[in-house]
Amino acid sequence: MKVLLVNGSPHEKGCTYTALTEVSETLQKEGIDTEIFWIGNKALNGCIACKVCVTKKKCVFDDRVNEFLDIAADYDGFIFGSPVHWASAGGAITSFLDRAFYADHNGGRQSFYLKPAACVISARRAGTTATYDQLNKYFGLMQMPIVSSQYWNMVHGATPEQVKQDLEGLQTMRTLGRNMAFFLKCKEVGLKNGVKMPERETGVFTNFIR
Ligand SMILES: Cc1cc2nc3c(=O)[nH]c(=O)nc-3n(C[C@H](O)[C@H](O)[C@H](O)COP(=O)(O)O)c2cc1C
């Protein structure tokens, strides 16, 4: 089993990476393979609602979002890390997730369906719980079971060295890794022993204006 950890920071090896690394190393100790996928620090366009993804099954903008979509089906679980920017998720990871999940949803790839997910938030000081709420909403709509930890998944620090001093934050990352590994193993055992994926109805899509 494999988990993909997405680093949504403009810093490849910054605070968010430090938190994700703690989760990743714990997953590996639990026998789960991991990769870290950095979204990069080049401009990432927001969603332009063109709906090209309905037919193309990927985003109209051919960038890190499509590279992520091309590999997502190979992974069994996902952790998305974001720094706090202005008490919210960073602009780049917001655009990235808007487009990645919208394209998967509209294009019918189903790369995320019933795969466990969690977010990890990194901040100097404040805005962590607002960002946690923001990112968990993506998983709620994508039918991704949200894995939790002993505390809300956050670390504090302005540098990786400071994050390494946040002992509770790092422990929260390790607990998250163990909880994710436990969930993945339970799912695998269940499916191997005859538990079926749920029946799915054809989607009903009603707007409130008729
Ligand atoms: C544009 C911008 C806005 C920020 N806003 C906040 C904020 O609202 N609250 C906070 O605690 N830190 C804020 N920070 C600091 C970062 O969240 C913090 O340094 C984070 O740990 C950096 O993670 P990284 O090294 O992975 O990028 C902000 C940083 C930037 C660049």
The ligand as an SDF file (V2000), in Angstrom:
LIG
                    3D

 31 33  0  0  0  0  0  0  0  0999 V2000
    1.7420   35.2460    2.5460 C   0  0  0  0  0  0  0  0  0  0  0  0
    1.9520   34.6130    3.8960 C   0  0  0  0  0  0  0  0  0  0  0  0
    0.9530   34.6950    4.8460 C   0  0  0  0  0  0  0  0  0  0  0  0
    1.1220   34.1110    6.0890 C   0  0  0  0  0  0  0  0  0  0  0  0
    0.0880   34.1710    6.9810 N   0  0  0  0  0  0  0  0  0  0  0  0
    0.2140   33.5560    8.1790 C   0  0  0  0  0  0  0  0  0  0  0  0
   -0.8700   33.5470    9.1090 C   0  0  0  0  0  0  0  0  0  0  0  0
   -1.9580   34.0400    8.8400 O   0  0  0  0  0  0  0  0  0  0  0  0
   -0.6720   32.9410   10.3020 N   0  0  0  0  0  0  0  0  0  0  0  0
    0.5310   32.3490   10.6330 C   0  0  0  0  0  0  0  0  0  0  0  0
    0.6500   31.8430   11.7300 O   0  0  0  0  0  0  0  0  0  0  0  0
    1.5600   32.3170    9.7680 N   0  0  0  0  0  0  0  0  0  0  0  0
    1.4350   32.9020    8.5540 C   0  0  0  0  0  0  0  0  0  0  0  0
    2.4770   32.8540    7.6570 N   0  0  0  0  0  0  0  0  0  0  0  0
    3.6860   32.1010    8.0210 C   0  0  0  0  0  0  0  0  0  0  0  0
    3.6650   30.6410    7.5420 C   0  0  0  0  0  0  0  0  0  0  0  0
    2.4170   30.0370    7.7170 O   0  0  0  0  0  0  0  0  0  0  0  0
    4.6510   29.7930    8.3250 C   0  0  0  0  0  0  0  0  0  0  0  0
    5.9070   30.3830    8.2920 O   0  0  0  0  0  0  0  0  0  0  0  0
    4.6930   28.3720    7.7900 C   0  0  0  0  0  0  0  0  0  0  0  0
    5.1970   27.5330    8.7810 O   0  0  0  0  0  0  0  0  0  0  0  0
    5.5590   28.2680    6.5550 C   0  0  0  0  0  0  0  0  0  0  0  0
    5.5270   26.9090    6.0730 O   0  0  0  0  0  0  0  0  0  0  0  0
    6.4460   26.4710    4.8410 P   0  0  0  0  0  0  0  0  0  0  0  0
    7.8890   26.6110    5.3050 O   0  0  0  0  0  0  0  0  0  0  0  0
    6.1090   25.0710    4.5540 O   0  0  0  0  0  0  0  0  0  0  0  0
    6.1270   27.3880    3.7160 O   0  0  0  0  0  0  0  0  0  0  0  0
    2.3270   33.4290    6.4110 C   0  0  0  0  0  0  0  0  0  0  0  0
    3.3340   33.3620    5.4450 C   0  0  0  0  0  0  0  0  0  0  0  0
    3.1530   33.9400    4.2030 C   0  0  0  0  0  0  0  0  0  0  0  0
    4.2540   33.8150    3.1730 C   0  0  0  0  0  0  0  0  0  0  0  0
  1  2  1  0
  2  3  1  0
  2 30  2  0
  3  4  2  0
  4  5  1  0
  4 28  1  0
  5  6  2  0
  6  7  1  0
  6 13  1  0
  7  8  2  0
  7  9  1  0
  9 10  1  0
 10 11  2  0
 10 12  1  0
 12 13  2  0
 13 14  1  0
 14 15  1  0
 14 28  1  0
 15 16  1  0
 16 17  1  0
 16 18  1  0
 18 19  1  0
 18 20  1  0
 20 21  1  0
 20 22  1  0
 22 23  1  0
 23 24  1  0
 24 25  2  0
 24 26  1  0
 24 27  1  0
 28 29  2  0
 29 30  1  0
 30 31  1  0
M  END
$$$$
